[in-house]
Amino acid sequence: MQGQGDEQLVIYANPNQGTFRIKVPDAFLHRSGLQLKVIDSAGRIVHDQTLNLQGESPRMDLFDVSPGYYLVTLGNSERTYSGHMVVE
């Protein structure tokens, strides 16, 4: 199931330099075992991390990714939300 409306994955700052925050959808607040993936424009997973959320805006640091357009997904076995970001 894809997140919609107010239940979406918001990524900021966007564009960024490899450091960004995500606003976690309400359904995932205080959940553990969530999978965060960053996928490049060629479909390759460039970052894959399990998150145990304590707040609604975790900070991510991905200084090893190249500039470009990325798909970011956050999900579990029941639901996945996605958003896009640009790394300069």
N, C-alpha and C positions, 0 to 999 in steps of 0.2 A: 504494500500500500504506500502511495506517495503522499508526502505531507502537502497540505493545501492551505490557502488562506492565511489566518494568523498562526497556524501551526506549520511554519516553515523554518528552514535553517538559514539564519541571517549571519552573514560573514562581514566583519568590519575590522580594520580598515580595508577598503577595496577600491582601487588597487593598493598593493602593499609591497614590502621588500622581503617577504618571507615570514613576517610576524603578523599574526592576526588573532582575533577573538571570534568565537561563535556564540550567538544567542541561541541557547538550547530550547527547542520546543517544549511547551508545558508538559507534554506526555512523557518526556525523558528526564525531568528534573529529579535529582537525587536518586538516579538509577545507576546500577553498576553493570559492568560487562558490555558497555556500548562500543561498537566498532566505528572508529573514525578512519575514513580512507580519503586520500587525495589522489586523483587520477589525472594524468596529463592528457593533452589533446590527441595523442596517439592511442589512448586507452590503457596505458601502462599505469599500474599502481606505484606511485612514487613515495607514498607514506601510508602506513597501516598501523594503527595504535588502538589498544583497548583503553577505554576511559571509564573511570569510576567517578561520577559527577557529584560534587559537593555544592557547586554554585551554578548559576545560569549563564555565565560568560567565561568559560575557560580560555586561557591564552595558549596559542600554539606557536612554536618557533620552528620554522622549516628553512633554515639558512642554506641548505644544500640543494634546493630545487632551482632549476633554471628559470629565467623569465618566460612567461607564457600564460596561457589560459588553462585553468584547472577546474575540474568538477570535485566538489567536496561532499561526501556522504557521511551521515551519522545514522546508525541503525542497530537493530537487534533482530531476533528471529521473527518478530511480529510486524515491524514497521521500519521504513527507511525514509529519511528526509534528505534532501540534497539542495545544494546551492553552488554558485560559480564564483570564482575569484580570479583576479589578474595579479601575477607577480611581475613587478617591473625590474 
